Amino acid sequence: MPKTYADATTALDGLLFDGMTIAAGGFGLCGIPELLIAAIAASGVKNLTVVSNNAGVDGFGLGVLLAQRQVKKMISSYVGENKEFERQYLSGELELEFAPQGTLAERLRAGGAGIAGFYTRTGVGTLIADGKEHKDFGGETYILEHGIVADLAVVHAWKGDPYGNLAYRKTARNFNPNTATAGKVTVAEVEQLVEAGSLDPDGIHTPSVYVQRLFQGAGFEKRIEQRTIRERAA
Amino acid sequence: MSWTRDQMAARAARELSDGFYVNLGIGMPTLVANHIAPGIDITLQSENGMLGMGPFPYAGEEDPDLINAGKQTITELRRTSYFSSADSFAMIRGGHMDLSILGAMEVAENGDIANWMVPGKLVKGMGGAMDLVAGARRIIVMMEHCDKAGRPKFVGRCSLPLTGANVVDMIVTDLAVFARADRSGSPFQLIECADGVSADDVRARTGAAFIQ
C-alpha cells in the first residue's frame, strides 16, 4: 500500500476533524513539521488539542494555528516565544496544560509504547504534582503521569523512504521520534524522499510501522530563533 | 565588592571534575563553559537531544538543525551524539548526569528551588528545569544574591511555586558560596565569600539560616 503523497494537503486528506488531538514534533522552531502545520492551518479545522513542546512563534509554526483561533488547548513545557499565545491565555480563550519537558517526552513515548502511565520523581512537591497519584518506591516519592495517544501525529524528518522509514538530522530529531510513535495516524514531511534500500537500516530512527503517510516537502523555511556566532581568531 | 558574572561562573567551574557529564541551564550558567580549567575534560549535554555540545558556529556556518536548549545555533564535536527528547530525559531522570548548574529566582534553606513561575505574571513554562533538578546527581544554583529590589533570594522558605523540593546542593552568588553535605537535613554552610565581602555582609543580605 503506497504511503507517499504529493504534498502536505493531500497527505492530510480525510484525517482532520474538529476537536481532535494533534501531536507535533520539534523543539522551538527546530525540526517542526512546518508544512504540515501550515496545511492544518489552511484546512480551518478547529477546537484542537495540540501536544507540542513549544507553541511556535507569532506568524510561524503553531503560532499560525493560534492566531487563527484553531487551538482550544495546548500541552507544552515552554510557550514563551509567542505574544498571541500570551494574549489568548491571559484572556481565558486558550487552555494550557504545562508538562515538564522530560515528562512530556516520556508521555509520548509511553503512549506510543502501550504504557498507560509511569511514575516519575519529576515535579514532586510542585504544582505539577497536584491531584496526581503519589507513590513511594525505595523511600523516594514519585508521581503518576499518563501516556499520550494523539488522533494524529505530525513530524519532520530529514530523509524518508517510500515505506515510511525515517532518519532525522542532528538536533532536529528532538521530539519527532517520540511523537511519531504516539499518533493513531502519523504523517511525516521529509526533506528528501529517497529510494527504498538507500537508507542504512542501522541508521533508521523511526521504523516504517509508525508512519502511515509521508511526502517530500519543498520550500522549507527552517527558521533559526537565536542566531549566535563566534568571531574567528585574527 | 562582589563577584562579576564571569567570576561567579569561574567559581562554579571549580566544581567540575574530569570526565563529568554536565547540563548548563540557559543564561548565566552557560558562562561556566568559558572557565573550565586545563586538564578537566567534560561533556556538555543539551536537553533537546545532544551530548558533546560545541561552541557557537562561525558566521556563515549556522545550521538550523543544530541548536541548544536555548535555541541558539551551536556546533558539534568529535564526541557528539544525538538522540530523541525521551532518550535525553532518560539520561537526566535516570541519574546519569553528574551535575546541572541552573539559575533561580529563590532557593530555600531546605534546598527547595523556585525558578519557573511568578503568580500573576505570564508563565512561560518550566521547560526541562523540573526534570533536571529531580534527576541530575548534583545541583548547583548560580544567582544574584538579591533581586532587583534588593530582597534576598536565598530565603527561609520559597514564596514562589517550586521547581523542585530539597534538590539544591550548592549556591554560588555574587557575594558568597553556600554548600551542604547532603539532602538529609544538613544545613547550608557559608564556605566562601567574594573578595572584600564579609560573612556579616552576607548574613545581612540573606533570608535563610546557614552555618559558618
Contacts between the chains, C-beta under 8 A, distances in Angstrom:
chain1	res1	chain2	res2	distance
A	27	B	48	4.5
A	27	B	49	7.4
A	27	B	67	7.6
A	27	B	71	7.9
A	27	B	85	7.1
A	28	B	48	7.8
A	28	B	67	6.7
A	28	B	71	4.2
A	29	B	64	7.8
A	29	B	71	7.5
A	30	B	48	7.3
A	30	B	64	6.5
A	30	B	65	6.5
A	30	B	67	5.0
A	30	B	71	7.2
A	31	B	65	7.0
A	53	B	85	7.2
A	76	B	125	6.3
A	77	B	125	5.3
A	77	B	126	6.3
A	77	B	127	5.2
A	77	B	128	7.0
A	78	B	124	6.0
A	78	B	125	3.8
A	78	B	126	7.3
A	78	B	127	4.2
A	79	B	124	6.1
A	79	B	125	5.4
A	80	B	124	3.2
A	80	B	125	6.5
A	86	B	122	5.2
A	89	B	122	7.3
A	90	B	122	6.6
A	98	B	123	7.5
A	98	B	125	5.4
A	98	B	126	6.4
A	100	B	126	5.6
A	100	B	127	7.9
A	100	B	128	6.9
A	100	B	129	7.7
A	100	B	130	4.0
A	100	B	131	5.1
A	101	B	47	6.7
A	101	B	85	7.0
A	101	B	89	6.7
A	101	B	126	7.6
A	101	B	127	5.3
A	101	B	128	4.0
A	101	B	131	6.1
A	102	B	47	7.6
A	102	B	85	7.6
A	102	B	86	7.9
A	102	B	88	7.5
A	102	B	89	2.8
A	102	B	90	8.0
A	102	B	92	6.1
A	102	B	93	5.7
A	102	B	128	6.1
A	102	B	130	7.9
A	102	B	131	3.4
A	102	B	135	7.4
A	103	B	89	7.8
A	103	B	130	7.6
A	103	B	131	6.8
A	104	B	85	7.8
A	105	B	84	7.2
A	105	B	85	3.8
A	105	B	86	4.2
A	105	B	88	7.3
A	105	B	89	5.4
A	106	B	86	5.6
A	106	B	89	6.5
A	106	B	90	7.7
A	106	B	93	7.9
A	108	B	86	7.1
A	109	B	84	8.0
A	109	B	86	4.1
A	120	B	93	6.5
A	120	B	134	7.6
A	121	B	93	7.2
A	121	B	134	4.5
A	121	B	135	7.1
A	122	B	93	6.4
A	122	B	130	5.1
A	122	B	131	4.7
A	122	B	134	4.4
A	122	B	135	6.9
A	123	B	130	5.1
A	123	B	134	7.1
A	124	B	134	7.0
A	124	B	164	7.9
A	124	B	165	6.5
A	125	B	112	7.5
A	125	B	162	5.7
A	125	B	164	6.8
A	125	B	165	3.0
A	125	B	166	7.5
A	126	B	130	6.4
A	126	B	161	6.6
A	126	B	162	4.7
A	126	B	163	6.5
A	126	B	164	6.9
A	126	B	165	7.2
A	127	B	117	7.6
A	127	B	161	5.1
A	127	B	162	7.7
A	128	B	126	7.7
A	128	B	130	6.6
A	158	B	65	7.6
A	168	B	82	7.8
A	169	B	65	4.8
A	170	B	50	7.7
A	170	B	63	6.8
A	170	B	65	4.3
A	170	B	66	4.6
A	170	B	76	7.2
A	170	B	82	5.7
A	171	B	46	7.1
A	171	B	48	5.4
A	171	B	49	5.3
A	171	B	50	5.4
A	171	B	65	6.3
A	171	B	66	5.6
A	171	B	67	5.6
A	171	B	68	7.8
A	171	B	82	6.3
A	172	B	64	7.8
A	172	B	65	4.1
A	173	B	49	5.5
A	173	B	82	5.6
A	173	B	83	7.0
A	173	B	84	5.8
A	174	B	48	5.2
A	174	B	49	5.0
A	174	B	84	6.9
A	174	B	85	5.2
A	175	B	84	7.2
A	175	B	85	4.7
A	176	B	84	7.4
A	177	B	84	4.4
A	177	B	86	7.7
A	178	B	84	5.4
A	178	B	85	5.9
A	178	B	86	4.6
A	205	B	84	7.6
A	222	B	64	4.1
A	222	B	65	7.4
A	223	B	64	6.8
A	224	B	62	6.2
A	224	B	64	5.0
A	224	B	67	7.5
A	224	B	73	6.0
A	225	B	67	7.4
A	225	B	71	4.1
A	226	B	67	7.4
A	226	B	70	6.4
A	226	B	71	4.7
A	226	B	72	4.3
A	226	B	73	6.9
A	227	B	62	5.8
A	227	B	73	5.8
A	228	B	56	4.5
A	228	B	57	8.0
A	228	B	72	4.1
A	228	B	73	5.3
A	228	B	74	7.5
A	229	B	56	5.3
A	229	B	57	5.9
A	229	B	58	6.3
A	229	B	59	4.8
A	229	B	61	8.0
A	229	B	62	6.7
A	229	B	73	7.1
A	230	B	55	5.6
A	230	B	56	4.4
A	230	B	57	7.2
A	230	B	58	6.3
A	232	B	58	5.7
